[in-house]
C-alpha cells in the first residue's frame, strides 16, 4: 500500500473553497464529461413485460403517483427512477429519471477512472471495461456505487480519505433512499458501508464512524418511506415482504439443472484471489469483500440464467481491489481473476451495448396515462359481454396477466402480493388469502390460464417450471375458490382461456380439517383417503438435512416433485413449491379446466432429485378443504367387449411387441394395489422385421373358465420403435388403453392380441394376473 495507512484527517466537502476545486479538479472534470456523454445517449423507453405477462410489477412502478395502494415488492416504489416502467408517468418523471441515472453512472465511473489513473493501470482497467462493462450506461452501478466509494476512500491520493460526520450521515441517507429504488440496492449499500465502518471501528479504533452512518440510514429509511408510502404500516410491510421474497426466491425460483462445477470453481478462484489480497494487504476491506462475495454468489447462482448479470459483472468490479493498489502483485492477481470471470461469461451468450436511437422522447405525453397503457396492451381486450358484467366494480387478476386491467380500463383492486408466482412463503401466501376473505376484497377475480397453456385442450392450471398453479399459492387459490364462483368463461389474449369469478354473498375463512396423519418416505406411493365432498390435500412436514438448510440459506433450494396416479391409472407429475407445501398440496380431485371438474387421484408419491437435500422420512397430514365447486369426474375407461365381429380365424403365437408400462411403471416393478383402473401402454407389430403393423391392437382379459373379453386400444405414436427397427411403418404401432378394475367380478389374466386381415393373433408371451385388488406377478 502506498502512502500513509493511518488516518490523516477528515474529508469535509467544502463547496465554497477554492481548495476543494483544485484538489478534486480531475474528478470534477471526469464527472462532468461522463455526465454529458451518458445524458446525451440515455433513452428511457418502454419496459413492458413479455406477452406471457409474468413480470406484473412493471405495470405498477408508477403507483406512488396515483391511487391509495402502496407498491410493496422487491422492485421498490422508486424503481421508476431507473426508467423501468411500462410507460413513464409524465415528462417530469422522465427527466428526473434521466438526470438521476446520468448522475449515478457519472459518479460511479468518476471514482473508478480516477483510481485507475492514480494507480497507472489504464490498460488493465480498459481490458476489464471491454470484457465486462461495454458501456457507460451501466445499470449495475445502481448497487455497485457503494463499493466504488469505499475503494475511493481507501486509495484516493495514495492515502485514506475519510468522510466526516456530515459525510457519514449523507451516506446513511443515500442508503435509506436506495432501499426504495430496489430493496437489494439498499441492502448491498448497507452491507458495504456497514461492514467497512465496522472494520474502521475494530481495526483502526475509529469508534465514532458507525453511529452517524447508522443514524443516517435509519432516518433515511423512515423519512423517504413516509414521503413515498400512502400507509405508514407499509414501512414495516416493505421489510417483511422483501425478507420473505429474498428467501423464497432462492429456495423455489431455481432451474432444474445441475450447478456447473467448472463455473463454481472459476468463481471460487476469482473471489478467493480478492479475499486473500484484502486479508493480506488491506485488512480494513476484508470483511466487506467477504460479505459482498457471498452476496454476489447467492444472487448470481440462485437462478443460473441470471449469473452473468448478478455475479460476473459485480464480481468484475470487486476484483479491481488488487488493481487499484498499483502493485505488480495486484496486477497479476487481477489478471487471474479476470480470466476466471471471462471464462464464466464466455460460456453463455451476452447482449452487446445498447443501440443508439434518435434524440426524441419515445412517449406522447399528450395522451393520457390510462390511454397509453390501454394501447400498450391492446391485445388483451376482453369481449363486450364480460366487460359489461364487470362494469366499474373492483377486480383482481389471478394468477397472471394484469395487462387485462389496463387494456380494458378496469377498476384494479389487487391483492397484497400481486406477483403470484412470487408468493413463495406461507407468510406471503396467507397475506393474499386473508385479503380474499375480507370485506376489502374485489367483487370480481379474473382467473387466467397458466403461462404454459396456449391451446384449447391444455390444462389451465399448468404453470412454468413444471409446477401446478393450485400448489404455488395453496392458501390464496383455496381462498378464492371458497369465496368466489364462476360467472363466465371467455377467450383472451391469443385465445388463452380466462374465467370470471364473482364474490359470494358471505365470507368463508380457509379451513383445513385433518383426517389422518401418517409416516411417509420420499419415493414411495401412498393411497389417497376415500372421502366424499371437498378437496383432499396433503400437508408434508419435510425434514431438511443440514446441507439442505445451508443450501436454502446460502445458495439455492432443491427440486421436490409430486407424482399423481389417477384412478384411470395415468401418472402425471409436477414440481412443488417447497416452502408453501406445508400449507397443503392439492391432491384430489385434480382439475384441468375452468369447468372445475377433476380426475380422482388414487395415490401420490413425493420425491426429490436433489442429493442430500431432504431426509427421506417425513410426516404427512391428510385433510379436507370444503371447496364445493370442484367436482370429481368419472374416469374415462375403455369399454370391455366380446370377440370383435370381424375376426374369422384365431392364432396363438410369439408376437413382436412389448407391454412397456402398467400404471406408469415397468411391468416387472409395478405395484398396483386396490387400484380402480389399469393403464396399459406398449407397442405391437404384425411383423417388426418387415415393418408391418396390425390393423387393430386389443387387450385380452381371460377368466378362470377360459372366457376372453377384449379392450380396444388407442394408437400412440412410437418413432422410437420405428428407429430401432429402421422401419418407418412401425411408428403407428404404439398403443394405450385403460381398464376399469372395479367392474371385474373374478380373476383374469391380462394379455395382448392383434387383428390383421380378419385373423385374431394372440400373443402367448404376455400373461399378467388381474383382479379387483390389482395385479400380481
N, C-alpha and C positions, 0 to 999 in steps of 0.2 A: 504494500500500500504506500503510495507516495504522499508526501506532505505530512502534516500533523494528524495524529489519530485522536488526540484529545479534543475536548470541547473548546472552541476558540472564540466564543462569543455568539450571541443570538442573532438570528436573521430576522430583521424587522423591516416590513415593507415601508419605504419612505417615498411616497408619491411626489412630495413637494421638493425632494432633494435632487440636486444635480448629480450627487454621488451615486445614487441608485441608477440613474440613466447611464452614467459612464461605466459602472461596474457590470451592468447587465445589457450593454448595448448589443452585443452579439445575439443574446437570447431574444431581445425585443425585435431585432431585425428579422430573425428566423420566424418568430411568431407572426409578425405582420405579413411576411411573404407567404407562408403556408396558409394563413387565413384567407388571403386574397385568392390563392390558387384553388383551394377547396371550395370557397364560397362561389367562385365563378363556375365550377364544374358540377356542383351539387344540384341534383334534381330530385324532388320528392314527388313520386308518382303514386300509383295505386298499390296497396298492399292486400288486395282482396284475396281471400282464401281460395283453394282449389275447388273445382266443381263438386267434389265429394263433400265439401263443407265440413271437414274435420276441424280446421282451425277457426272456431267460432269467436275467439277473443278478438280477432282483427276487426270485427264489426262493432266492438264496444269500447275501443280505446279512447273515443271522444266523449265518453259518458259523463265526465266531470262537468261538461258544459250544458247538459240537458237532463231532465228527469230528476227523480229523487233517490234512485238506487245507486249504491256505490259499486265501483268496479273493483272486485277483490279477486285477484288472480296473480299468478307468478309474473305475468307482464303487468306492470303497475299502472295506476291511474294516470301517470305522466308519460306513459310509453309513446303517446302520440308525438312527443317532442323528438323522438328518434326518426320520425317520418313514417312509421309503420301504422297505417290506418287504411281502411277501405277507401276513404276519401278524407282529405284534410277538412277540418270543420269550417274554417274561414280563412281569408287572406292573412289575417293577423297571426293565427296559429301556424300557417305555412311559413311565414318569415321568421317567427320566433324559433321554430324548429330548425330552419336552415341556419340561422345565426348561432344557435346553441351547438349544433353538430360541428359547424366550422370552428368554433372556439375550442371545443373539446379536442378535435383532431389536431388543430394547430398547437395547442398546449402540449399534447402528448408527443408530437413529433419534435417540437422545440427542445424538450428535455432530452430525448434520445439523441437527436442530431448534435446537441451541444456536448453531450458526454462522449460521443464518438469522436468529435473534433478534438476535445481535450486529451483523449487517450491516444489519438493518432491512429485510429483503427478504421479509417474510411472504407477501405476496400472490403474488409471482412463484414463491416456493418452493411455496406451496399449489397454484399452477397446474400446476407440474411433477408434484406428487404426484397431482393429479386426472387428469392426462393419461396418466401412465405407471405409477404405482405401485399405486394403487387401495386398498391395504390395508396395515395394519401387519404382517400376516403376509406377509412379503416374502422368498421363498426366495433371491433374488439377493443378499441381504445376506450369505449364506454365503461369497461370493467378493468382495463389494464392501466389506466392513468395513475391509480394509487401506487402501483408497482414502479412506474416510471418516476413518480415523485420521490419515493424513498431512495431509489438509485441516485437521483439528482442530489438529494440531501447528503448522501454518503460520498459522492465523487466530485461534486462541483468545486471548481477552483483548487483541486488537489487536496482539499480538506473538507471536513463536515460543515454543512450549512444548516444549522438547526433552527426551526421556527420558534418564535416567541410565543407568549401566551395567546396573543390575538391570532397568530397563525395556527396554533393548535385548535382553538375554538372554531376558526374558519374551516379547517379540515374536518372537524366533527360535524359542523352544519352541512357541509357538502356530502358527507357520508349519509346523514339523515335524508337529504334530498334524493340521493341516488337509490335509496330503498324504494322510493315511489316511482322511479322510472322503470326499474325492473328489480325484483326482490334480490336476485343473486348479485346484481351490481352493487347494491348497498352492503350485502353480506361480505363480498370479497373486499370491498373498501374497509369494512370494519375489521376483518381478519388481518389485512395487510398493515393498516396503521396501528391497530391494537397490538399485534404481536411485535411490531417494530418499537413502539413506545414502551411496551412492557420490557423488551430487551434493553432499552435505554435505562430503565429503572434498575434492572438487575445487573447488567454488565458494567455500565458506566455510572451507576449510582445517581442517575438523574431522576429522582423520585417525583418531581413535580410535573413530568410530562403527561402522565396518564389522566390526571384529574381534569385539566382543561379540555383535553380531547374527548373524554367520556362525557363531560358535561355538554360539550358542543353537539356530540352525536345524539344524546338524549333529547336536548332541546330541539335539534333539527328534526328528529322523527316526530315529536309532538307538534311543533309549530307547523310544519308543512302538511302533516296529516290533518290537523284541524282546519287548515286553509283549503285542503282538497276535498275531504270527505263531507258528505251530507249528514252522516250519522257519526256521533262520537264513538259509538260502540265499534265502529269499523277499525279504529286504531288497534284494538286487540284482535278482532276477527282477521285482519290482514296478516298478522303474525301467525295465528293458529292455522289458517288455511295454507299459507306458504310452507310452514314447517311440515304439515301433513303431505302437501304436494311433493315437496322435495324428497321425502322418504318414500312415499308411494311410487313416485316416478322411477326411482332407481330399482324398486323391487319388481314392479309389474310392467313397466314400459320398456321391456327388453326384447331383443330379437332372439329367436330360437336358433342361434348359431353358436358354434364353438369360438371361444376367445382365441385369436391368433397368437400363438406363443412367440413367434418372431417379433411381432409388433410390441408385445408386452416386454420382451427382452430389450428391444430398442428403446422403449420408453424408460425402462429401469436404468439403462446406461445414461441416457440424456439427463434424467433427473438426478441420478447418482453423482454425475460429474459436478453439477452446480451445487448440490448439497455438500459434497466433500470440500469443494473450493470455499464455500461460505464458512464451514466449520473450521477450516484451516487458516484462511486469510481474512475473513470478515465475519467474526463470530456474532456480531451485532445483528447480522442478517440471517443467521442460520435458522432461527425459529420461523421467521417469515417465509423463507424459501421452502422449508419443510412443509409448513401448513399449506402453502399455495400448490406445492407439488401434489399433495394428497387431494386437494380440491379439484385441480385440473384433471387428475387421473379419474376421479369419480365422475366428473362432468363429461369427460370425453368417452369413457367406456361404459357408462350406464346404458347407452344405446349405441351400438357400434357404427351405425351410419352417420353419427354426429361427431366422431372422434377427431376429425381434421379441424373443424371449426372451434371445438371446445377443448381440445387438448394440444394438438400440434402447434396451432397458431399462438395461443398464450404461452406455451412452453418455449417457443422460439424467442419470445421477449424475456422470459425468466432466465434462459440460458445466456443472455447477454451480460449477466453479472461478471463472469470472469473476463469478458471482453473489455468492459469499461475500466478494469484495473490497469490496463495498459501494459501488463507484463507479458513476456514470451510464453510463460506457462498458461496464462489466461487465454492467449490466442489459440494455443494448441487444444486446450480443453473445450473452447468454444467451437472449434472446427470438428472435434469428435462429437459433441452434442448435436451440432448442425447436421452432420452426416446421418446420425441416427434418426433425427426428426424428418429429414428429407426422405430417407428410406421408407418411413411410415407413410408419408404423404404420397410418394410416387406410386404406391400400390393401388391408389384409388384415383378416379377422375376428379379433378378440381376445377371449378369455374375460373375463367380469366377475369381481368379487371373490368369494371362496369364500362359500358359503351357510352359515348357522349351523345347527348340529344340537343335539339335546338333550344336556344335560350328563351324559353317561354313557360309559363305556368301551365301544367297539364290539366288543370281543372277549371271549368267555367263556373266561377262563384256567383254568377248572375242567376244560376239555377239553384233552387233551394236544396238544402241538405237531404231532405226526405226524397225529393225527386231524383237527386243524383244516386242515392242508394237504391232506389227502385230501378233505375236504368242499369245500374251495375249488375243487378240480379234479376233482370227481366225474364230469364228462362225459368224462374221459379214461380211463375204465376199459377195460382190455383183456379179451378173452374168457378164460374159465377155462382153456382148453387152453394158451394162451400163457403165462399167469402160472404155471401148474403147471410148465411146462417150465423157466421161468426160476428158480422157487423162490427160494432165498436167495443164489443166485450173483450175482456183481458184474455190473453192466450200465451202459452209457452210452447216451445217446440222440443220434442224429445225423440231420439237421443241426439240427433244432429240436425244440421241444416236450418239454422235460424235465418238463413237467406230468405226463406218464405215470409218472414215477418216484414222485411224491408221491401221485398218485391210486391207485396200486397198491402203495404201500409197498415199493418195490423197493430193492435194495442198490446205491446210486448210487456208481459209481467213475468220475468224469468226467475227460476229457482236460484238459490244462493250459488251453487256450483253448476253453472250453465254448460261448462265444457264436460260433457257427460263421460267420455272415456277417461277423463282425469279425476273422476270421483273414486280415488284409489284406496281410500282407507275407510273403516267403519265410521269414524267421526264425521268425515265429509259426506258419506252416504246418508247418515242419519240427519244431517242438516237439510238435505234435499227432501227426505221422507217427511220430516216434520212440516216442511213448507206445504206439501200437497195434502197434509192432514189438517191444515189450519184454516181459519177464516180468511186469511190473506192470500189464499191460493187463487190462480187464474180460473176463469169459468171454463175455458177450453184448453185442451192439450192436443197439439198436432204431432202424432207419432209417425216418424218416418222410417222407412226400411233401412236396414244396416248398410254400411258403406260398401259391402261386397255383393249386395243384392241389386242386380241391374236387369234381370229378365223376369218375366211374369211368373215363371214356375219356381223361382228361388225362394229360399227361406228368409223372410223379412227380419228374422232375429239373428241371422248370421252376422258376425262382426269381424273387424280386421284382427290380424294376428291369430286367426282361428278360434276366436272366442265367441261366446253366446251372450247376446246383449242382456238377457234376463238374469245373467250371473254377474255382469260387470258392476251393476248398481243394485244389488238384491233388495235393499230396503226401499230405494226410490221407485223401482219398477213395481214392486208389490203395493206401495202406497198409491200409485196411480191407478192400478187395476182394482184396488179396494174402494177408491173414492171417485172413479170416473167410469163412464160406459160409452161404448162406440155409438156414434150417431151418423157416421158416414165414412165411406172409403172412396178414394179417387186416385188418379194418376197425376204425379207431379213432375218434377224435372226429369227429363229423359225417360219418361214412362215409369219412373220409380213409384211404388205404391206408398200412399200416405193414408192414415186413418185419423179421423177427427173424434176425440173423446170429449164428452161434456160432463161436468161435475154432477155428482149425485146430490140429492137433497140434504143428506146428512154427512157427518164426518166420522170416519172409521179409522181408528189408530191401528197400526200394524201389530199383529199378534202372532206368535209362534207357539203353537200348542204341542209340547213334546209328547211323543207316543212311546218311544223306546230309545235306549242308549246301548251301544254295543262296542266291544273292542274290535278294531279293524286293522288291516295291513295294507300297505301300498301294493298294487299289482294283483289284488285278489278281488273276485266278483262277490257282490253281496245283493241278496234279494231285496227288492223294494217292498215294504209292507203294503198289503192289500187293504186300502182304506177307501171308503166311499165319501165323496164330497171334498171340495177344497183341493189345494195344490200340495203335493208332498215335497218336502225339502230335506236336505241332509246338511247338518252343520258339523263339519270336521274340526277337531281340535288338533291341528297339526303341531308336531313337536320338531322344532328346528334343531339341527346339530350346532355345535359351536362354530364350525366352518360356515354353516348356513347363516347364523346370526352375524358373523363378521362380514360375509358377502353382502347381506342386506344393508349393513351399516356403512361399509367402506367401499363397496364395489357395485354389484347389482344382484337382483334376485335370480332365482332359478325358474324352471319351467315345470309347472304342475298341470296335469291333464285329468279329464274325466271321460270315461267311456260309458256310453249308454247302450244297453242291449234292450231293444224294443220288444214288445210282445210278439211281433211278427218274426223275430229272430235277427233282424237287421241290427248292425252295430255302427254307431256313429260316435265321433269324438270331438271334444272341444278343449281348448286351453282354459285354465281357470285364472281368476284374479286371486292371488294367494291371500292377501290381507282381508279382502271382503268375503272370502269363502266362509269365514267364521260366522257371518250373519245368515248363512243358509244357501246352499247350492240348489237351484231349481232342478227337480228330478222328474216329476210326473204329475199330469200329462205334459208332453213336450210339444208345444205348438210350433207351427211353421208359418202360419199366415194370420191375417187380421180377422179371420173368422174365429180365431182363438180356440180352435179345435186341435187337440194334440194326441199323439200316439201314447198309449200306455207304455211305461218303461218297466221291464221285467227285473232288471238288475243293473248295478253300476259298479265301476271299478275306478279308483283313483290311483294315479301313478305319477312319477317324476322321471324325467330324462337327465336331471342334474345330479351328478355324482356327489355323494356325501352332503346333501343339502337338507333333506328331511330324514328324521328317524322313521323306520319302516312302520312301527306301531303307532297308532293314534286312536283316539276315541271319537266315534261318530254318533250324533244325536239325530234321530228321525223326528220329524214334526210336520204339522199341518198348518198352512196359512189359509184362512177361509175366503179364498178368491172364488166366487161362484161363476164368474164369467168365462173361465177357462174350462172346457169340457173335454172328456176323453173321447177319442174317435175309435170306432171298432176297427181292428186290423183288417187290411185287405188281403185275405188269404186266397190262394189259388184253389179252385174247386176240384174235389175228388170226383172222378168219373169212372165208368166201366170201360171195357175194351173199346178203343176207337173203332168206329164203324168201317173205316177204310182199310182195315187190316184183313188180309186174306191168308196169310201164312206166318208161322212163328218159328223163330230160330233162337238157339241159346249158344252164344259164342263169347270168346275173349275180345273185348272191344278196344278201340283206340280212344282213350279219353281219361278223364280224371274227375273225381269229386274233390275240389280244392279246399272247400271250406264248409263247415256246418256251424251256423250261427256265428260267422266271423272268425272261427278258429280252425286250425288244421284238424281233419277227422281223427287223427291219432291222439290229439290232445284236447279235443272238445269235451267240455264238462257241462252238460245240459241237464239240469235237474229241475223238475216241476215247472218246465217252460210251457208257455201257451202256444208258441209257434216254433217252427223249424225252418230256417233259411238255408237252402242248399244252393251252392254255386260251384261251377266247374266248366268242363268242355267235353264234347263228344263228337267224334267224326266217324263216318261210314268207312273211310279209308284215309288215314293221315298221310300215308306214303304217296297216294295219288291226288291228295288234296280235295277229297270229295266229302261234303257234309251230309248229314241226314236231312230228310225233308222236315222231320219234327223230332224233338227230343222230349222224352217224358220221364217222370219219376215213377217207380213202381212201389206199391205197398202190398206185400203178400202176408196174409194172416196164417194162423197155425193150420188151417184146413187147406191151404194152397190156393185160396181165392185171391185174385190180384185186382187191385184198384190202381188207377193211374192219375197222375197230376201233370197237366200241361205246363211247360216251362216257357220263359221269355228269353228271346235271343239277346245275348250280350256280345259286344264287340271284343274280340281277342286277338289283336295284332301280334301279341307275344307268341301265340301258338303258330300263327302264320309264319313268323320269322324263324321260329325254332325248326319247323319242317320245310322251310323255304317253299311254302305253298300258299299263295295269296288267298285261295278259296277257303282256307281254314279260319279266316278272320271272323266268320259268322258262326263258328261252332260253340261259342260261349253260351251258357245258359244260367238262369236264375229262377228259383221257384220257392214259394213259401207254403208250408203245410200247417194247417190248424190242428195241433195235437190234442186240443180239448174235445174234439169230435171222435177221437179214436176210442172204440169200445172194447178193444182187445190188443194183444201184442202183434206187431207187424215186423217185417224185415224190409228196410228201405233199399231199393236198388235203382238201376238206371237202364233205360232202353231207348232205342231209336227206331223211327219208322222211315222206310225207304222203299218206294215203288210198291206199296201195299204189303210189305213184309215188316213184321214186328221182330226186331232183333234185340233180345235181352242180353245184358252184359253180366255174365256169371261171376265176374270178379268183385262186383260191388254188392255187399250184403251187410247192413247195419241194423241191429235190433232197435225197434222203436215202440214206445207205448206212451200212455198219457203222462207218465212220470219223466220221460226223456229218452235218452239214447245211451246205450252201453256198448262195450266192445268185447 
